């Protein structure tokens, strides 16, 4: 976890510095310092080669979702823990599955922002054997309402659409899911059958 977070921080710094490097190269070219330009580019390439992008799982679509929402959470001061062993190939429609993860993670982020920064936590655990199963849990402020199906509901404007989307996915794919609410955490757990060992 620490290695990936360190790489992400390095990438942010490199992106920030890239503008300055391009301006430096432009100035060298204007002054016709071509040998200096080549040395400068070579040095910059070596620095970039030492940085690897964050890899949260083998599937590129889901990895993009995790990368976006985990980074968004960290930007808001949320501590993120994850343990993902998802394969590169998943039999279920990965676009629809990615929407489930996106909605669940956004819901978790929304809940955490009601807390002081030191209490903001999101945990994500995914396995692919014997079936695709995952859990997303988050800290919350201790007050939460649920509907007749046990899904958390919100009275805030524009909130709750993500939860309805998750419910539609669960109905379409006949998945097993539940919410568990403790004094400190909300747990969303789902098992998707038919995407386990054969998808590896």
Backbone as CSV, one residue per row, in Angstrom:
resi,resn,N_x,N_y,N_z,CA_x,CA_y,CA_z,C_x,C_y,C_z
1,UNK,0.831,-1.209,0.000,0.000,0.000,0.000,0.861,1.252,0.000
2,UNK,1.894,1.268,0.842,2.734,2.442,0.943,3.478,2.693,-0.354
3,UNK,3.909,1.619,-1.052,4.622,1.786,-2.316,3.735,2.443,-3.361
4,UNK,2.471,2.021,-3.458,1.563,2.592,-4.443,1.257,4.045,-4.111
5,UNK,1.021,4.334,-2.835,0.749,5.715,-2.450,1.955,6.600,-2.745
6,UNK,3.157,6.069,-2.531,4.363,6.829,-2.816,4.477,7.094,-4.313
7,UNK,4.166,6.073,-5.131,4.210,6.250,-6.578,3.205,7.298,-7.049
8,UNK,1.992,7.278,-6.464,0.989,8.263,-6.853,1.460,9.673,-6.530
9,UNK,2.090,9.846,-5.376,2.595,11.166,-4.999,3.691,11.597,-5.965
10,UNK,4.560,10.658,-6.359,5.612,10.993,-7.317,5.016,11.392,-8.657
11,UNK,3.944,10.678,-9.073,3.307,11.013,-10.342,2.713,12.416,-10.310
12,UNK,2.086,12.788,-9.189,1.524,14.128,-9.069,2.619,15.185,-9.184
13,UNK,3.762,14.924,-8.542,4.880,15.863,-8.608,5.418,15.950,-10.029
14,UNK,5.537,14.774,-10.689,6.064,14.770,-12.053,5.151,15.535,-13.003
15,UNK,3.828,15.353,-12.866,2.901,16.085,-13.728,3.024,17.588,-13.511
16,UNK,3.190,17.972,-12.234,3.329,19.389,-11.905,4.602,19.967,-12.514
17,UNK,5.679,19.167,-12.448,6.967,19.645,-12.933,7.078,19.613,-14.453
18,UNK,6.219,18.808,-15.118,6.344,18.653,-16.559,6.215,19.987,-17.295
19,UNK,5.301,20.834,-16.823,5.120,22.136,-17.473,6.408,22.947,-17.428
20,UNK,7.079,22.916,-16.270,8.331,23.659,-16.136,9.420,23.066,-17.031
21,UNK,9.435,21.745,-17.158,10.442,21.105,-18.005,10.236,21.469,-19.469
22,UNK,8.967,21.491,-19.888,8.691,21.853,-21.279,9.112,23.297,-21.555
23,UNK,8.883,24.190,-20.604,9.318,25.572,-20.779,10.838,25.668,-20.863
24,UNK,11.522,24.844,-20.057,12.984,24.822,-20.087,13.496,24.342,-21.433
25,UNK,12.875,23.265,-21.946,13.266,22.731,-23.254,13.030,23.767,-24.351
26,UNK,11.890,24.442,-24.292,11.585,25.464,-25.296,12.644,26.568,-25.292
27,UNK,13.075,26.950,-24.103,14.092,27.992,-23.998,15.419,27.515,-24.579
28,UNK,15.796,26.259,-24.299,17.033,25.699,-24.842,17.003,25.651,-26.365
29,UNK,15.844,25.251,-26.913,15.711,25.177,-28.372,15.842,26.561,-28.986
30,UNK,15.221,27.569,-28.378,15.299,28.937,-28.891,16.745,29.439,-28.903
31,UNK,17.520,28.975,-27.907,18.921,29.382,-27.824,19.846,28.427,-28.571
32,UNK,19.230,27.414,-29.242,19.965,26.441,-30.056,20.966,25.620,-29.240
33,UNK,20.600,25.364,-27.973,21.441,24.510,-27.127,20.975,23.066,-27.261
34,UNK,21.159,22.502,-28.455,20.552,21.212,-28.767,21.154,20.058,-27.956
35,UNK,22.446,20.081,-27.719,23.062,19.008,-26.928,22.538,19.023,-25.496
36,UNK,22.307,20.219,-24.958,21.739,20.328,-23.615,20.306,19.818,-23.590
37,UNK,19.551,20.052,-24.675,18.180,19.549,-24.758,18.169,18.030,-24.677
38,UNK,19.053,17.380,-25.431,19.091,15.913,-25.440,19.452,15.374,-24.063
39,UNK,20.414,15.981,-23.396,20.787,15.528,-22.058,19.637,15.737,-21.073
40,UNK,18.956,16.849,-21.215,17.831,17.169,-20.311,16.689,16.167,-20.496
41,UNK,16.360,15.840,-21.757,15.293,14.882,-22.039,15.674,13.501,-21.517
42,UNK,16.920,13.094,-21.712,17.376,11.787,-21.239,17.254,11.693,-19.724
43,UNK,17.635,12.741,-19.032,17.544,12.766,-17.576,16.088,12.684,-17.119
44,UNK,15.198,13.390,-17.813,13.771,13.365,-17.461,13.170,11.992,-17.698
45,UNK,13.555,11.322,-18.782,13.035,9.986,-19.079,13.449,8.987,-18.014
46,UNK,14.673,9.097,-17.541,15.142,8.192,-16.492,14.316,8.357,-15.226
47,UNK,13.962,9.593,-14.894,13.148,9.842,-13.698,11.764,9.229,-13.844
48,UNK,11.171,9.359,-15.041,9.829,8.817,-15.273,9.831,7.294,-15.271
49,UNK,10.918,6.684,-15.757,10.995,5.224,-15.814,10.982,4.593,-14.429
50,UNK,11.365,5.358,-13.421,11.406,4.825,-12.062,10.057,4.876,-11.368
51,UNK,9.030,5.379,-12.046,7.703,5.510,-11.446,6.735,4.594,-12.162
52,UNK,6.013,3.773,-11.401,5.028,2.860,-11.947,3.627,3.344,-11.573
53,UNK,2.638,3.261,-12.498,1.273,3.675,-12.165,0.662,2.757,-11.119
54,UNK,-0.323,3.262,-10.401,-0.972,2.466,-9.364,-1.693,1.275,-9.990
55,UNK,-1.523,0.106,-9.393,-2.201,-1.095,-9.861,-2.972,-1.681,-8.685
56,UNK,-4.286,-1.534,-8.733,-5.134,-2.026,-7.657,-5.724,-3.391,-7.970
57,UNK,-5.866,-3.723,-9.256,-6.318,-5.052,-9.657,-5.910,-5.259,-11.109
58,UNK,-6.059,-6.495,-11.607,-5.591,-6.833,-12.942,-6.529,-6.356,-14.050
59,UNK,-7.805,-6.158,-13.729,-8.744,-5.734,-14.754,-8.583,-4.234,-15.010
60,UNK,-8.322,-3.819,-16.242,-8.029,-2.400,-16.508,-9.196,-1.457,-16.237
61,UNK,-10.428,-1.903,-16.504,-11.586,-1.037,-16.272,-11.778,-0.801,-14.773
62,UNK,-11.765,-1.887,-14.013,-11.947,-1.753,-12.574,-10.767,-1.040,-11.927
63,UNK,-9.566,-1.278,-12.448,-8.405,-0.586,-11.910,-8.541,0.927,-12.084
64,UNK,-9.111,1.342,-13.213,-9.325,2.774,-13.441,-10.314,3.349,-12.430
65,UNK,-11.371,2.578,-12.129,-12.362,3.022,-11.138,-11.713,3.160,-9.765
66,UNK,-10.970,2.117,-9.349,-10.304,2.172,-8.051,-9.319,3.338,-7.996
67,UNK,-8.551,3.528,-9.059,-7.562,4.606,-9.082,-8.236,5.965,-8.879
68,UNK,-9.345,6.184,-9.576,-10.027,7.472,-9.490,-10.613,7.708,-8.100
69,UNK,-11.375,6.734,-7.602,-12.080,6.964,-6.344,-11.155,6.886,-5.129
70,UNK,-10.134,6.041,-5.178,-9.191,6.013,-4.067,-8.428,7.334,-3.993
71,UNK,-8.043,7.860,-5.146,-7.344,9.137,-5.149,-8.263,10.262,-4.698
72,UNK,-9.515,10.218,-5.141,-10.488,11.227,-4.720,-10.674,11.179,-3.202
73,UNK,-10.746,9.961,-2.657,-10.907,9.812,-1.212,-9.706,10.382,-0.471
74,UNK,-8.511,10.059,-0.929,-7.304,10.554,-0.250,-7.222,12.075,-0.316
75,UNK,-7.676,12.636,-1.431,-7.683,14.094,-1.554,-8.559,14.732,-0.487
76,UNK,-9.609,14.004,-0.068,-10.525,14.498,0.966,-10.089,14.081,2.370
77,UNK,-8.884,13.566,2.492,-8.365,13.206,3.800,-8.894,11.888,4.336
78,UNK,-9.325,11.005,3.451,-9.867,9.699,3.856,-8.763,8.656,3.758
79,UNK,-8.573,7.904,4.822,-7.603,6.810,4.815,-8.194,5.632,4.050
80,UNK,-7.486,5.132,3.048,-7.979,4.049,2.201,-7.161,2.792,2.429
81,UNK,-7.862,1.671,2.668,-7.227,0.363,2.759,-7.869,-0.537,1.707
82,UNK,-7.081,-1.357,1.048,-7.633,-2.214,0.002,-6.864,-3.524,-0.071
83,UNK,-7.571,-4.540,-0.523,-6.986,-5.872,-0.722,-7.760,-6.501,-1.876
84,UNK,-7.266,-6.343,-3.094,-7.982,-6.782,-4.280,-7.224,-7.877,-5.020
85,UNK,-7.920,-8.960,-5.341,-7.320,-10.035,-6.128,-8.191,-10.336,-7.340
86,UNK,-8.731,-9.314,-7.960,-9.594,-9.509,-9.116,-8.763,-9.851,-10.343
87,UNK,-9.230,-10.795,-11.173,-8.482,-11.195,-12.369,-8.646,-10.172,-13.492
88,UNK,-7.858,-10.336,-14.545,-7.953,-9.427,-15.679,-9.234,-9.640,-16.477
89,UNK,-9.700,-10.905,-16.557,-10.916,-11.224,-17.295,-12.039,-11.564,-16.321
90,UNK,-13.183,-10.903,-16.478,-14.345,-11.140,-15.626,-15.538,-11.421,-16.520
91,UNK,-16.251,-12.502,-16.255,-17.317,-12.921,-17.154,-18.518,-11.986,-17.140
92,UNK,-18.809,-11.410,-15.990,-19.940,-10.508,-15.906,-19.602,-9.206,-16.636
93,UNK,-20.622,-8.465,-17.081,-20.396,-7.209,-17.785,-19.593,-6.256,-16.903
94,UNK,-18.333,-6.031,-17.284,-17.440,-5.279,-16.410,-17.822,-3.804,-16.343
95,UNK,-18.457,-3.289,-17.390,-18.905,-1.894,-17.353,-19.970,-1.698,-16.285
96,UNK,-20.927,-2.615,-16.234,-21.971,-2.527,-15.215,-21.396,-2.770,-13.823
97,UNK,-20.463,-3.728,-13.715,-19.839,-3.987,-12.418,-19.037,-2.779,-11.956
98,UNK,-18.356,-2.118,-12.879,-17.573,-0.942,-12.504,-18.472,0.164,-11.961
99,UNK,-19.714,0.239,-12.475,-20.664,1.233,-11.981,-21.060,0.935,-10.548
100,UNK,-21.182,-0.354,-10.222,-21.477,-0.738,-8.835,-20.367,-0.263,-7.913
101,UNK,-19.119,-0.552,-8.285,-17.995,-0.109,-7.467,-17.959,1.414,-7.362
102,UNK,-18.185,2.091,-8.485,-18.145,3.551,-8.468,-19.200,4.118,-7.530
103,UNK,-20.429,3.593,-7.604,-21.501,4.084,-6.744,-21.238,3.766,-5.279
104,UNK,-20.769,2.547,-5.014,-20.503,2.160,-3.627,-19.380,2.996,-3.032
105,UNK,-18.338,3.225,-3.811,-17.228,4.029,-3.308,-17.629,5.493,-3.132
106,UNK,-18.451,6.015,-4.049,-18.919,7.393,-3.893,-19.800,7.534,-2.657
107,UNK,-20.661,6.531,-2.414,-21.478,6.550,-1.197,-20.600,6.546,0.048
108,UNK,-19.537,5.729,0.001,-18.628,5.656,1.147,-17.919,6.992,1.361
109,UNK,-17.498,7.613,0.273,-16.839,8.916,0.369,-17.786,9.955,0.953
110,UNK,-19.036,9.955,0.479,-20.022,10.920,0.995,-20.219,10.761,2.496
111,UNK,-20.292,9.508,2.953,-20.496,9.259,4.385,-19.302,9.721,5.199
112,UNK,-18.096,9.504,4.681,-16.892,9.863,5.426,-16.731,11.369,5.594
113,UNK,-17.183,12.119,4.617,-16.975,13.568,4.684,-17.794,14.228,5.787
114,UNK,-18.731,13.495,6.391,-19.474,14.030,7.534,-18.690,13.882,8.834
115,UNK,-17.503,13.267,8.759,-16.697,13.004,9.947,-15.476,13.915,10.000
116,UNK,-14.887,14.083,11.187,-13.586,14.761,11.252,-12.571,13.963,10.439
117,UNK,-11.587,14.615,9.885,-10.654,13.969,8.968,-9.957,12.765,9.584
118,UNK,-9.637,12.834,10.871,-8.901,11.728,11.498,-9.732,10.457,11.640
119,UNK,-11.051,10.541,11.441,-11.917,9.375,11.565,-12.413,8.861,10.214
120,UNK,-11.943,9.410,9.131,-12.411,9.019,7.804,-11.646,7.790,7.295
121,UNK,-12.377,6.697,7.087,-11.752,5.438,6.657,-12.639,4.727,5.639
122,UNK,-12.035,4.230,4.564,-12.710,3.352,3.611,-11.846,2.110,3.431
123,UNK,-12.493,0.939,3.487,-11.791,-0.329,3.275,-12.469,-1.086,2.140
124,UNK,-11.665,-1.609,1.235,-12.198,-2.351,0.087,-11.468,-3.682,-0.021
125,UNK,-12.221,-4.767,-0.022,-11.638,-6.104,-0.153,-12.387,-6.872,-1.234
126,UNK,-11.658,-7.429,-2.196,-12.257,-8.186,-3.301,-11.526,-9.507,-3.483
127,UNK,-12.282,-10.575,-3.728,-11.699,-11.872,-4.052,-12.421,-12.423,-5.282
128,UNK,-11.792,-13.342,-5.979,-12.386,-13.908,-7.190,-12.624,-15.415,-7.088
129,UNK,-12.283,-16.015,-5.963,-12.494,-17.461,-5.781,-13.052,-17.722,-4.391
130,UNK,-14.067,-18.584,-4.264,-14.694,-19.421,-5.302,-15.652,-18.642,-6.216
131,UNK,-16.049,-17.452,-5.796,-16.855,-16.567,-6.623,-16.330,-15.158,-6.449
132,UNK,-16.778,-14.266,-7.323,-16.403,-12.880,-7.172,-17.191,-12.302,-6.001
133,UNK,-16.475,-11.897,-4.978,-17.103,-11.338,-3.782,-16.314,-10.113,-3.341
134,UNK,-17.018,-9.123,-2.845,-16.307,-7.947,-2.372,-17.058,-7.277,-1.233
135,UNK,-16.299,-6.510,-0.480,-16.846,-5.748,0.639,-16.249,-4.350,0.616
136,UNK,-17.111,-3.356,0.735,-16.669,-1.975,0.865,-17.247,-1.448,2.171
137,UNK,-16.388,-1.059,3.065,-16.839,-0.556,4.363,-16.286,0.845,4.590
138,UNK,-17.022,1.611,5.357,-16.598,2.986,5.622,-17.075,3.436,6.990
139,UNK,-16.331,4.339,7.579,-16.775,4.965,8.824,-17.894,5.950,8.495
140,UNK,-18.694,6.267,9.485,-19.803,7.208,9.279,-20.120,7.887,10.600
141,UNK,-21.051,8.826,10.570,-21.278,9.666,11.753,-22.223,9.051,12.786
142,UNK,-22.641,7.804,12.586,-23.460,7.108,13.574,-24.945,7.232,13.371
143,UNK,-25.362,8.055,12.420,-26.792,8.220,12.134,-27.052,7.807,10.692
144,UNK,-27.896,6.781,10.520,-28.173,6.302,9.174,-29.560,5.674,9.126
145,UNK,-30.278,5.925,8.040,-31.605,5.336,7.845,-31.525,4.301,6.731
146,UNK,-32.361,3.270,6.807,-32.385,2.230,5.784,-33.808,2.063,5.263
147,UNK,-33.916,1.570,4.009,-35.233,1.329,3.436,-35.706,-0.086,3.760
148,UNK,-36.800,-0.509,3.165,-37.380,-1.816,3.480,-36.483,-2.974,3.058
149,UNK,-35.543,-2.727,2.131,-34.613,-3.764,1.677,-33.310,-3.754,2.458
150,UNK,-33.221,-2.863,3.423,-31.995,-2.782,4.205,-30.918,-1.908,3.599
151,UNK,-31.248,-1.150,2.547,-30.288,-0.251,1.923,-30.309,1.096,2.635
152,UNK,-29.130,1.676,2.888,-29.100,3.021,3.474,-29.768,4.027,2.537
153,UNK,-30.471,4.992,3.100,-31.121,6.042,2.312,-30.677,7.391,2.857
154,UNK,-30.780,8.401,1.996,-30.365,9.748,2.377,-31.452,10.732,1.978
155,UNK,-31.616,11.778,2.792,-32.578,12.825,2.458,-31.898,14.034,1.819
156,UNK,-30.586,13.890,1.503,-29.869,14.981,0.862,-30.224,15.034,-0.626
157,UNK,-30.295,16.225,-1.201,-30.611,16.349,-2.638,-29.591,15.615,-3.501
158,UNK,-30.076,14.935,-4.535,-29.231,14.223,-5.497,-28.535,13.006,-4.907
159,UNK,-28.833,12.646,-3.675,-28.258,11.448,-3.076,-29.271,10.314,-3.192
160,UNK,-28.754,9.074,-3.228,-29.628,7.908,-3.288,-29.747,7.302,-4.671
161,UNK,-29.341,8.044,-5.713,-29.421,7.524,-7.072,-28.465,6.355,-7.242
162,UNK,-27.260,6.476,-6.664,-26.280,5.403,-6.755,-26.776,4.122,-6.124
163,UNK,-27.445,4.243,-4.992,-27.982,3.061,-4.312,-29.045,2.388,-5.165
164,UNK,-29.884,3.164,-5.843,-30.900,2.583,-6.719,-30.249,1.866,-7.906
165,UNK,-29.148,2.402,-8.386,-28.419,1.761,-9.466,-27.856,0.414,-9.020
166,UNK,-27.333,0.363,-7.810,-26.809,-0.889,-7.264,-27.926,-1.914,-7.123
167,UNK,-29.083,-1.469,-6.659,-30.222,-2.372,-6.512,-30.644,-2.946,-7.864
168,UNK,-30.617,-2.124,-8.909,-30.981,-2.593,-10.245,-29.991,-3.635,-10.741
169,UNK,-28.715,-3.434,-10.472,-27.689,-4.412,-10.856,-27.921,-5.734,-10.129
170,UNK,-28.194,-5.649,-8.839,-28.411,-6.853,-8.036,-29.611,-7.652,-8.545
171,UNK,-30.669,-6.953,-8.931,-31.855,-7.623,-9.452,-31.568,-8.276,-10.799
172,UNK,-30.831,-7.582,-11.667,-30.534,-8.099,-13.003,-29.689,-9.356,-12.947
173,UNK,-28.690,-9.383,-12.057,-27.752,-10.500,-12.008,-28.021,-11.463,-10.856
174,UNK,-29.112,-11.250,-10.144,-29.495,-12.147,-9.064,-28.336,-12.378,-8.096
175,UNK,-27.715,-11.289,-7.698,-26.579,-11.382,-6.792,-27.038,-11.457,-5.336
176,UNK,-26.127,-11.920,-4.503,-26.363,-11.926,-3.060,-25.651,-10.723,-2.465
177,UNK,-26.364,-9.933,-1.701,-25.763,-8.740,-1.130,-26.409,-8.429,0.212
178,UNK,-25.712,-7.636,0.987,-26.304,-7.150,2.226,-25.526,-5.941,2.726
179,UNK,-26.160,-5.199,3.626,-25.521,-4.109,4.345,-25.468,-4.494,5.817
180,UNK,-24.340,-4.243,6.428,-24.198,-4.442,7.869,-23.779,-3.113,8.472
181,UNK,-24.488,-2.704,9.489,-24.214,-1.409,10.111,-23.836,-1.620,11.573
182,UNK,-22.655,-1.166,11.947,-22.214,-1.219,13.335,-22.161,0.208,13.874
183,UNK,-21.673,0.359,15.080,-21.606,1.693,15.669,-20.660,2.615,14.904
184,UNK,-19.625,2.041,14.255,-18.613,2.876,13.613,-18.548,2.716,12.105
185,UNK,-18.994,1.573,11.570,-18.810,1.298,10.143,-20.091,0.822,9.471
186,UNK,-20.186,1.127,8.170,-21.205,0.562,7.296,-20.498,-0.385,6.334
187,UNK,-20.986,-1.622,6.224,-20.390,-2.622,5.346,-21.367,-2.951,4.223
188,UNK,-20.902,-2.812,2.979,-21.669,-3.265,1.824,-20.956,-4.486,1.263
189,UNK,-21.667,-5.627,1.207,-21.053,-6.873,0.769,-21.876,-7.486,-0.353
190,UNK,-21.176,-8.018,-1.371,-21.859,-8.596,-2.519,-21.104,-9.830,-3.006
191,UNK,-21.861,-10.840,-3.432,-21.302,-12.030,-4.069,-21.947,-12.186,-5.429
192,UNK,-21.119,-12.246,-6.484,-21.601,-12.376,-7.859,-21.232,-13.761,-8.343
193,UNK,-22.222,-14.611,-8.600,-21.948,-15.995,-8.968,-21.674,-16.127,-10.460
194,UNK,-20.873,-17.145,-10.803,-20.556,-17.396,-12.197,-19.371,-16.615,-12.719
195,UNK,-18.596,-15.966,-11.828,-17.411,-15.226,-12.262,-16.205,-15.607,-11.436
196,UNK,-16.200,-16.788,-10.917,-15.103,-17.215,-10.055,-13.991,-17.890,-10.795
197,UNK,-13.780,-19.194,-10.536,-12.619,-19.913,-11.032,-12.515,-19.890,-12.554
198,UNK,-13.660,-19.931,-13.236,-13.621,-19.992,-14.700,-13.178,-18.691,-15.327
199,UNK,-13.159,-17.590,-14.522,-12.774,-16.292,-15.067,-11.281,-16.030,-14.924
200,UNK,-10.584,-16.907,-14.212,-9.164,-16.692,-13.966,-8.349,-16.978,-15.228
